Amino acid sequence: MRNRLDSYKIFYEAARCSSFSMAAQALFISQSAISQAVRGLEDGLGTQLFVRSRRGIRLTREGELLYQKVEAAMNALEQGETMLARLQQLSEGSLHIAAGDTITSQYLLPYIEQFHAAYPDIRIEMANSYSEDMLKHVRDGKAELAFVNLPASDPELIIEPCLSIHDIFVCGPDQLAAPCSWEDISRMPLILLEKNSTSRRYIDTLFAEKGIELAPEIEFAAYDLLIRFASIHLGVSCVIEEFSREALDAGLIQKLPLTPEIPARSIGCAYLKQGVLSSAASAFLAMIRKGSD
């Protein structure tokens, strides 16, 4: 079958043109090459496909049956080529991203809006979970890109940092924000993200390395509630400074001076080492990289 593909293309063109000479012009080959290819196909199939006469050629009954199938196959190939071209031109297709609520709302949303404005025909699909699950989404092919809190690692994935972030403790606007130590923080009424979040584990690990255990009075899954509860003086929240800039600038919360400050970490973008990103995923990642410059 594989060796006959070129012959089928020649047969299709000859049948469509009802002429070997016109088929030769369309395919930019000699008329004798057309005749030889058709004769070889007929010999291979064991049947005559064309009736040849001085007035030209016409399909036999068997040739008509074959032409219908070959025509359908050629149309399908053309449609496939057109579809691939549209995907490469980002005029259709989909973008599959995995990211948590906080990263999506506080970091990715402007990029998603920018991408949608540039490529309105690309369907954007989001998967939402914790970092470990989102990495699994990429490994399983359910997402091409996953945006996760670092540190994170996976031998099957490339995870490149794309935004440096700083964890800080904040309190209400009327509270005295005096300089404090890590031990001081541990004695305050704390409002933290729930334990299975990457950000919470990062903070817990850092404090534990100093022999300090954090015992929050309130735990949330929703990042925005950390800011809201701190702003009404229900405790001290640990938030990401870059994601809380609006509330800080508006005076809804204030940063507690901490000595020493918590080391910076990053948000990273994960994708398969061995995979090839789609045109849509490549374009979105390019936007992220440009924004990180």
C-alpha positions in Angstrom: 0.0 0.0 0.0 2.7 2.5 1.0 4.5 2.0 -2.4 1.2 2.8 -4.2 0.5 6.1 -2.6 2.2 8.1 -5.4 0.4 6.0 -8.0 -3.0 6.7 -6.4 -2.3 10.4 -6.5 -1.4 10.1 -10.2 -4.5 8.0 -10.8 -6.7 10.6 -9.0 -5.3 13.5 -11.0 -5.7 11.6 -14.3 -9.3 10.6 -13.5 -10.1 14.1 -12.4 -8.7 15.7 -15.6 -9.9 12.8 -17.9 -6.5 13.3 -19.5 -3.0 11.9 -19.0 -1.4 15.0 -20.6 -3.4 17.4 -18.3 -2.5 15.3 -15.3 1.2 15.5 -16.3 1.0 19.3 -16.4 -0.8 19.5 -13.1 1.8 17.3 -11.3 4.8 18.7 -13.2 5.9 15.3 -14.5 6.1 13.7 -18.0 3.1 12.1 -19.7 5.0 8.9 -20.0 5.5 8.8 -16.2 1.8 9.2 -15.8 1.1 6.3 -18.2 3.7 4.1 -16.5 2.3 4.8 -13.0 -1.3 4.0 -14.0 -0.2 0.9 -15.8 1.7 -0.2 -12.8 -1.3 0.4 -10.5 -3.5 -1.6 -12.9 -1.1 -4.5 -12.9 -0.8 -4.4 -9.1 -4.6 -4.3 -8.6 -5.2 -6.9 -11.4 -7.8 -4.8 -13.1 -8.1 -2.1 -15.8 -8.9 1.4 -14.5 -9.1 3.4 -17.7 -10.4 2.8 -21.2 -7.9 4.4 -23.6 -8.8 5.6 -27.1 -7.7 8.3 -29.5 -10.2 10.6 -28.1 -8.7 10.3 -24.6 -9.4 8.3 -21.5 -12.4 7.4 -19.4 -12.8 5.4 -16.2 -13.9 1.8 -16.3 -16.6 0.6 -13.8 -13.8 -0.6 -11.5 -12.0 2.7 -12.0 -15.1 4.6 -11.0 -15.4 2.6 -7.8 -11.7 3.2 -6.9 -11.9 6.9 -7.8 -14.7 7.5 -5.3 -12.5 6.1 -2.5 -9.4 7.8 -3.6 -11.2 11.1 -4.0 -12.6 10.8 -0.4 -9.0 10.0 0.8 -7.5 13.0 -1.0 -10.2 15.3 0.4 -9.5 14.1 3.9 -5.8 14.7 3.4 -6.4 18.2 2.2 -8.7 18.9 5.2 -6.0 17.6 7.5 -3.4 19.9 6.0 -5.8 22.8 6.2 -6.5 22.0 9.9 -2.8 21.8 10.7 -2.1 25.1 9.0 -4.9 26.7 11.0 -3.5 25.3 14.2 0.0 26.6 13.4 -1.5 30.0 12.5 -3.5 29.9 15.9 -6.8 30.4 14.0 -8.2 27.3 15.8 -7.3 24.9 18.5 -7.1 24.8 22.2 -4.8 25.8 25.1 -4.8 23.5 28.2 -3.4 25.0 31.4 -3.3 23.7 34.9 -3.0 26.2 37.8 -4.4 26.9 41.2 -7.0 29.6 42.0 -4.4 32.0 43.5 -1.9 31.7 40.6 -4.7 32.0 38.1 -6.4 35.0 39.6 -3.4 36.9 40.8 -0.8 36.1 38.1 -2.1 34.4 35.0 -5.3 36.3 34.4 -3.7 39.3 32.6 -1.8 36.9 30.3 -5.0 34.9 29.6 -6.8 38.1 28.7 -3.9 39.1 26.5 -3.8 35.7 24.8 -7.5 35.6 24.2 -7.4 39.1 22.7 -4.6 38.1 20.3 -6.1 34.6 19.4 -9.8 34.7 20.0 -10.4 31.5 18.1 -8.3 29.4 20.5 -10.3 27.7 23.2 -8.8 28.0 26.7 -9.3 25.1 29.1 -8.2 25.3 32.8 -7.6 22.5 35.3 -7.5 23.5 38.9 -5.8 21.6 41.8 -2.8 21.5 44.0 0.7 21.6 42.6 1.4 17.9 42.7 -1.9 17.1 40.9 -1.2 19.8 38.3 2.2 18.2 37.5 0.4 14.9 37.1 -2.0 16.7 34.6 1.0 17.5 32.4 2.4 14.0 32.7 -0.9 12.4 31.8 -1.5 14.8 28.8 -4.4 16.6 30.4 -2.6 19.9 30.3 0.4 21.2 28.3 1.4 23.8 30.8 1.2 23.8 34.6 1.9 26.8 36.7 3.0 25.8 40.2 4.6 27.2 43.4 8.2 26.3 43.6 10.1 24.4 44.9 8.7 21.5 42.8 10.4 18.8 40.8 9.6 16.0 38.5 12.0 13.9 36.4 9.7 13.9 33.4 9.1 17.7 33.3 11.0 20.9 32.7 10.0 23.4 35.4 11.3 26.9 34.6 10.9 29.8 37.1 8.8 32.6 35.7 8.0 34.9 38.6 9.9 35.7 41.8 7.5 36.0 44.8 7.9 37.0 48.5 6.0 35.6 51.4 5.2 38.2 54.1 3.0 38.5 57.2 0.4 41.2 57.2 -2.0 42.7 59.8 -4.9 45.2 59.8 -4.3 48.9 59.0 -4.8 50.1 62.6 -2.5 47.6 64.2 1.0 48.6 65.4 3.3 47.0 62.8 6.4 46.8 65.0 9.5 44.8 63.9 9.2 41.2 65.0 11.1 38.0 65.0 10.0 34.6 63.7 9.4 33.5 67.3 7.1 36.6 67.7 5.1 35.6 64.6 4.5 32.1 66.0 2.9 33.6 69.1 0.4 35.8 67.2 -3.1 34.7 66.1 -2.3 33.3 62.7 -4.4 33.0 59.6 -2.8 30.6 57.1 -3.6 28.6 54.0 -4.5 25.0 54.6 -1.8 22.4 55.1 -1.9 20.7 51.7 -1.1 23.9 49.8 2.5 24.4 48.6 2.8 27.9 50.1 1.8 26.6 53.5 4.2 23.7 53.4 7.0 26.1 52.4 6.3 28.4 55.4 5.9 25.5 57.8 9.2 24.0 56.6 11.2 27.2 57.0 9.9 27.8 60.5 10.4 24.2 61.5 14.1 24.5 60.4 14.4 27.1 63.1 12.6 24.9 65.7 9.4 26.9 65.5 6.0 25.4 65.0 3.2 27.4 63.5 -0.3 26.7 65.0 -2.8 28.9 63.1 -6.2 29.7 64.6 -7.8 29.9 61.1 -7.0 28.0 57.9 -8.3 28.8 54.4 -8.3 27.4 51.0 -9.1 30.7 49.4 -6.3 33.2 49.2 -8.5 36.3 49.2 -9.9 35.5 52.6 -6.4 35.8 54.1 -6.3 39.4 53.2 -10.0 40.0 54.2 -9.6 38.5 57.7 -6.3 40.3 58.3 -7.9 43.6 57.2 -10.6 43.3 59.9 -8.1 42.5 62.7 -8.9 38.8 63.1 -5.3 37.9 63.0 -2.0 38.0 61.1 -2.0 36.4 57.7 0.8 35.0 55.6 0.4 36.3 52.0 2.4 36.8 48.8 3.5 40.4 48.6 3.3 40.5 44.8 -0.3 39.2 44.9 -1.4 41.5 47.7 0.0 44.8 46.2 -3.4 46.3 45.6 -4.5 45.7 49.2 -1.2 47.0 50.6 -1.2 50.1 48.5 -4.9 50.8 49.4 -4.0 50.5 53.1 -6.4 47.6 53.8 -3.5 45.6 55.3 0.1 46.4 56.3 3.3 44.4 56.2 4.9 43.3 59.4 8.6 44.0 59.4 10.2 40.5 59.9 13.8 39.9 60.8 15.2 38.1 58.9 12.8 38.3 56.0 11.5 35.0 54.5 13.6 34.0 51.5 12.1 34.6 48.0 10.8 31.7 46.0 9.3 31.4 42.5 6.3 30.4 40.5 7.3 28.0 37.8 5.9 26.7 34.5 6.1 23.0 33.9 5.9 21.1 30.6 7.0 17.7 29.3 10.7 17.2 28.6 10.1 14.8 25.7 6.9 16.5 24.4 6.4 19.1 21.7 4.3 22.0 22.7 1.4 23.0 20.5 1.5 26.3 18.7 -1.0 27.7 21.2 1.0 26.6 24.3 4.2 27.9 22.7 2.6 31.3 22.1 1.3 31.5 25.7 4.6 30.5 27.2 6.3 33.1 25.0 4.0 35.7 26.6 4.9 34.5 30.0 8.7 34.6 29.3 8.4 38.1 27.8 6.5 39.3 30.9 9.3 37.9 33.1 12.1 39.7 31.3 
